[in-house]
Amino acid sequence: MNLDENWVIEVCEEGGSAFALRGSQKVFEQQSAYQKIEVFETDTYGKLMLIDGYTMLSSRDNFIYHEMLSHPVLYSHPAPRRVAIIGGGDCGTLHEVLKHRTVERVTQIDIDEVVTQAARLHFPELCASNTDPRAELLFADGIRWMEQAPPGSLDIVIVDSTDPIGPGEVLFTPAFYSACYRALDEGGLVVQQSESPLIHLPIVERIHRSLHGASFHTTQTLFFPQPVYPTGWWSATIGTKGIGLNGFREADVAASDIETRYYNAEVHRAAFAQPEFFRQASETWV
């Protein structure tokens, strides 16, 4: 991350690009035991959180990411009741998951409590469901928690991680996905944020191969815009245990009173359409 007098600038070396927002007033900074968390006030995107200089979320567009990491996978399961979120310290994904009345329990495990402290101060709307009796917030090692989860105890695992560097790197490994597979019940689903398909295709390939290596039956990537992330184009990848990924509960989406700003049935269908370059590449991954 670079900072000049009037702009917050994140340089993406691997993409040969940069993203900048005007407004450089810093309102939060803390070095935790794991990483450096900063929050800036911007002119047009509201608050902006960075971790180790990498953009995590903004007030203006975080709803796209949080909705697309939550609702497609939840509506792809016939009856999701037990959910674990690995990472997700800003609590936006937790907030979206708890909009589903079928969900009985959500355990969020993030290693760094400072991220949640910053979110409570500067993104309180994302933390609005933290006191829901169905929610449990733990600040611990997510991979260790998953390894210790009872077999078949979960319906959905959502991996809301940072990039595969630093503390987030272990969440992209076959060992972690094997732990997820063991903890999921038959028909369970795991979803992992999977970076930009435009410049991070090797990472997406690694996720697909690792999920299949951990015995997941089917893997599929969905796509969505994310303006503050490198290239503005992001993805999430789903793995299924013992079933295919055939359709979703479209009637439930249509009948739902869940309030969303991006996700709907049409977006769900469109998000799973495979761009031609991606389709051709992915044919070699299995």
Secondary structure, DSSP 8 states (H G I E B T S, - for coil): -EE-SSEEEEEETTTTEEEEEE--EEEEEEE-SS-EEEEEE-SSS-EEEEETTEEEEETTTHHHHHHHHHHHHHHHSSS--EEEEEE-TT-HHHHHHTT-TT--EEEEE-S-HHHHHHHHHH-GGGGTTTT-TTEEEE-S-HHHHHHHS-TT-EEEEEEE---SSGGGGGGGSHHHHHHHHHHEEEEEEEEEE---TTT-HHHHHHHHHHHHHTT-SEEEEEEEE-TTSGGGEEEEEEEESSS------HHHHHH-----SS--HHHHHHHT---HHHHHHHTT--
